């Protein structure tokens, strides 16, 4: 039995910039985008660049850590479930190296609850987004995250990326 997704397809050209912060001048926050699904990582990076952010894009945790050594990000946006290194493991490793880096994790899989609970038990409480999310909502959440002082300490329920955005 096939399962039908109820998601709105939003062309990149139609993503609203009204709720996002377009950064002018030379300093643009660096956002490290990580997802093993290349189309999701690439599309999110395009949306972020269009809205004034500098982006680094990786398709696995190890590559993401290498990129972060070269250019320390202000924000990590990562899928939770990835082969090799999970997004939670990546977030822990990255925040140990770059304590000021904010973290947004997203996933469409229920299996992430255990990974996040283990991280909480180890003293990490990352912001999470559940797939799917409308790009405008993602941009709003990113802007909120980057303008919040200190570390992210609450879990934010309920949105994330839909693969249908990229079809």
Rosetta blueprint (number, residue, H / E / L):
1 X L
2 X L
3 X L
4 X L
5 X L
6 X L
7 X L
8 X L
9 X L
10 X L
11 X L
12 X H
13 X H
14 X H
15 X L
16 X L
17 X L
18 X L
19 X L
20 X L
21 X L
22 X L
23 X L
24 X L
25 X L
26 X L
27 X L
28 X L
29 X L
30 X E
31 X E
32 X E
33 X E
34 X E
35 X L
36 X L
37 X L
38 X H
39 X H
40 X H
41 X H
42 X H
43 X H
44 X H
45 X H
46 X H
47 X H
48 X H
49 X H
50 X H
51 X L
52 X L
53 X L
54 X E
55 X E
56 X E
57 X E
58 X E
59 X L
60 X L
61 X H
62 X H
63 X H
64 X H
65 X H
66 X H
67 X H
68 X H
69 X H
70 X H
71 X L
72 X L
73 X L
74 X L
75 X E
76 X E
77 X E
78 X E
79 X E
80 X L
81 X L
82 X L
83 X L
84 X L
85 X L
86 X L
87 X H
88 X H
89 X H
90 X H
91 X H
92 X H
93 X H
94 X H
95 X H
96 X H
97 X H
98 X L
99 X L
100 X L
101 X L
102 X E
103 X E
104 X E
105 X E
106 X E
107 X E
108 X L
109 X L
110 X L
111 X L
112 X H
113 X H
114 X H
115 X H
116 X H
117 X H
118 X H
119 X H
120 X H
121 X H
122 X L
123 X L
124 X L
125 X L
126 X L
127 X E
128 X E
129 X E
130 X E
131 X L
132 X L
133 X L
134 X L
135 X H
136 X H
137 X H
138 X H
139 X H
140 X H
141 X H
142 X H
143 X H
144 X H
145 X H
146 X H
147 X H
148 X L
149 X L
150 X L
151 X L
152 X L
153 X L
154 X L
155 X L
156 X L
157 X L
158 X L
159 X L
160 X L
161 X L
162 X L
163 X H
164 X H
165 X H
166 X H
167 X L
